[in-house]
Each structure stands twice: as structure tokens, then as C-alpha cells.
Amino acid sequence: MTDDSIDQGFFKQHISHQFNEELEDIHTRVLAMGGIVEQQLTDAVSAMVDGNRELAQTVITSDYKVNSLEVELDEACTHVLVRRQPTASDLRLVMAVVKTITDLERIGDEAERIGRMALYLLEEDRAVAPVAEMGAFGSHVRDMLRGALDAVARMDAEHAVRVAQQDIQADSQYEVVLQRLMDQMKKSPETIPRLMDIVWAARSMERIGDRARNICEYVVYFVRGKDVRHTSFDQMAREATGDRG
Amino acid sequence: MTDDSIDQGFFKQHISHQFNEELEDIHTRVLAMGGIVEQQLTDAVSAMVDGNRELAQTVITSDYKVNSLEVELDEACTHVLVRRQPTASDLRLVMAVVKTITDLERIGDEAERIGRMALYLLEEDRAVAPVAEMGAFGSHVRDMLRGALDAVARMDAEHAVRVAQQDIQADSQYEVVLQRLMDQMKKSPETIPRLMDIVWAARSMERIGDRARNICEYVVYFVRGKDVRHTSFDQMAREATGDRG
């Protein structure tokens, strides 16, 4: 925990007790939404890697929950903007939440896509050698999401930067998985449609890594008031630690 | 033009002349950003379909412009929130803009990806039969983006619904292109890596269609005050025309 974390009384700083509660409530609900999405991703990766049909179905049917949480939280943020007219870090918190929930909802969509691909694969009879690296890749991306949500929970900018940097490894794991899949396609062209389903699942995992990184960028924006999208990891790290040199 | 359009004096309704100007300025800049992204997409599709190397390079090098417009517009929206504390339709306009620019930026990223794939294809010597349906698919998706931007320009909810519905056709065009590519892979496995680049380009086009549809949903939200994400096209159409029955 660094000095940048949100637990230093952020939600007690307003004269209005109710305003404190409203902001804290939004923060809590974002984390709850994140928890559901994280579970979706865990289930989707298990469904894909271990061939678990029940988990695949659970992921697909639970997406509506994430969708309605997104709409509810958007409304809650809009209400705070109207009633409280927040400024400075309060406003940044609301704006960071508005953006975070969009990425969380899209991560849920990608998890649903992975679950759907797992189900297609299970429905077919043809056997295909699984790609060994897929499990490690899925775990890494899930760890990134968990790390991003930890950074949101504590609003810890330095932790956010460390998590964002893990996207480099995710991208290279993705390239390895893709290469293995193409090698298999060349060897057994009759398995191409089936392998393409695994390609889509891998692509979804790669996108989830990107979105976890987006969430980390919003944390840095909230804590430091600095927009670090479209900057390098080095630049992002300097902003997160407050070192502008 | 319907009664829902923004040209009925929306930007003249505030007592503060400067507030009118600020909102109009944000609206104009979103459209300018949209124009750049639309050009990127047009160039990317030409680069991919006609094999135009120069256009591919133009798309790749112009992405920074879109990125900085996104950051600038986000800041402009935050300033309006702080200084003007907008409510009702003003607030909805700002929130719709915040979401629209995120999708526009990501459409720019997808266009850049298409340009990059076109460049990879041009750098290789191996000849591959092009997929005839790719050109029509690219044009359709570009028309969707243009339509979505028209809906933003006029803030026309009914037009937005018509454009969103075109995503059904985009999805089926995508399936056809994908099937053709997989057929070619099976026939000539040695071309798989090259064909995978075309698969990614097709996937990017499909995602651009999804994002154009998102933008249409924000227009309905602004005009009607109703969040139509995660609803059916029929439901969306009823909300856009104000028919709740």
C-alpha cells in the first residue's frame, strides 16, 4: 500500500456525509461488478482449457448481470454529477468509474465469447491436440484483471503501472499461442474451423489484457490527475510516482 | 431530418452565450475527430482491397492525431462538467461525447490494424487469391460509420436506429468472408499465415461495425434520455420514435 491509496480517508473528506456515502457506494459497486467479471473470466478460461461444459454455460448465461450493472452504475455516476457537481479528485473518480465500467462490460463480453467458443469445441466430435500454452496465457490475463481490480480497490497508481506492464508478456504469450495454432492448421487442414474457434478465444484473451491495462490507466488518471493513455510504460511509471523529470 | 435533430436551436438555448459556444465547440470537434477516423477507415479499406501501400502507411502514421484529439476532447468535457455543471440534455450530451470519442479512438486503432495487415500482405511475395467479398464488406462498414457520424451531426435518433440495424448485415458479410478464408486455408495450407492477416483485417472491420452501432446507441441516449444498450433493435426503434407501447 502506497501513499497514493484511497484508504487514507478519501471517502470521509466531504462535509456532506451523504456525498461520502454516494462515492463510496459507487466505488464498492464497481468492485462488485469487477468481481463478477473476474469470475466470468476464470470460468471461461477453465471451460476452454479443461473443456468444462457447465462452466461455459454459466459464463454465457451470467452476462446479463454485468450488462445491467453497467447501466445502473452509469446512472449512479450521472446522478452524482447532477446532484453533487463534483470537482477535482471527486470528478476524476466519477469519470474514471464511467470509463472503467465500459471496459469491465467489454471484458465480460470477451469472457462470454471464450465460453461460447469452448462450447462449440465441446459440441464437435473431432479431436484436436490442445495448445499447451493456452492455460498459462489465460491465467496470466486473469491475473492482470485481478491486479487491475486491486489497483482500483486501493486506487494505487504504482500498482496500476506494474499491472499495465504485464501486458507486454500477455502480448508475447498470445503470439506464441497463435503460432502454435497456425502450425497445427498447416499440419491438419481439416481441423481449421475448429482451430479458428481457439484462435478467437486467444484473441479475446489478448483483448482482455488490453482492457485490464486501460483500467490501470484510469487509476493513474484518478490518483495523479494525468491522462497516461497513448504514452509509453516509462512515461506512465514516471507519472504514477510523481516523478516528472 | 426529424423533430429530434439537434439543429432546432439546441446550442442557442442557454442564457450563457459562452456555454452555448462551449457545447457547440465540443460537438464540432467530435465531428472533426469522426471525419479523420472515417478517412482512416476509407484509406485502410482501400489499402487492404486494392493493395495500396501509400494509403496503408498514411493510416498507420495518422493514428497519433486521433489519440491526441481523444485526450483533448476528454479534457474539454471535464472542463464543462466542472465549470458549467450541466444537467438534463446538456449533461447527456457531454456523457454521450465522452463515450463516443472512446469508440472513435478504438475505430481508429482498428483502422490502423487493417492498414498494418495490408502492409504485411504487400511485403510478402506469395500470391493469394483475394476474397472478392472483402471490398463490399469494407464499404458497408465504412457506410455504417458515416451514417453513425451523420446521426451524431444531426443528433437524429431515428437515423441512429436505422444505422445500428445495418450491423446485422455487417455480421453476415463477415461470416461469408470468414468462410471463404477458411476454405482457401484448407485448399492451400501454405498460405495460412498470409490468410490469417486477412482474417484479422476482417475481424477489425466487424468490430468497427459494432462500435458504429455503439455510437448510434449514445445518440438515442442523448435524444431520448434512454439507455438502449443491451436492448433489441425493436426496443431501440421504439425508444427512438418515442413509442413506449
Boltz contact constraints between the chains, C-beta under 6 A:
constraints:
  - contact:
      token1: [A, 67]
      token2: [B, 230]
      max_distance: 6.0
  - contact:
      token1: [A, 71]
      token2: [B, 227]
      max_distance: 6.0
  - contact:
      token1: [A, 82]
      token2: [B, 87]
      max_distance: 6.0
  - contact:
      token1: [A, 85]
      token2: [B, 85]
      max_distance: 6.0
  - contact:
      token1: [A, 87]
      token2: [B, 82]
      max_distance: 6.0
  - contact:
      token1: [A, 182]
      token2: [B, 192]
      max_distance: 6.0
  - contact:
      token1: [A, 182]
      token2: [B, 193]
      max_distance: 6.0
  - contact:
      token1: [A, 185]
      token2: [B, 192]
      max_distance: 6.0
  - contact:
      token1: [A, 186]
      token2: [B, 189]
      max_distance: 6.0
  - contact:
      token1: [A, 186]
      token2: [B, 192]
      max_distance: 6.0
  - contact:
      token1: [A, 189]
      token2: [B, 186]
      max_distance: 6.0
  - contact:
      token1: [A, 189]
      token2: [B, 189]
      max_distance: 6.0
  - contact:
      token1: [A, 192]
      token2: [B, 182]
      max_distance: 6.0
  - contact:
      token1: [A, 192]
      token2: [B, 185]
      max_distance: 6.0
  - contact:
      token1: [A, 192]
      token2: [B, 186]
      max_distance: 6.0
  - contact:
      token1: [A, 193]
      token2: [B, 182]
      max_distance: 6.0
  - contact:
      token1: [A, 227]
      token2: [B, 71]
      max_distance: 6.0
  - contact:
      token1: [A, 230]
      token2: [B, 67]
      max_distance: 6.0
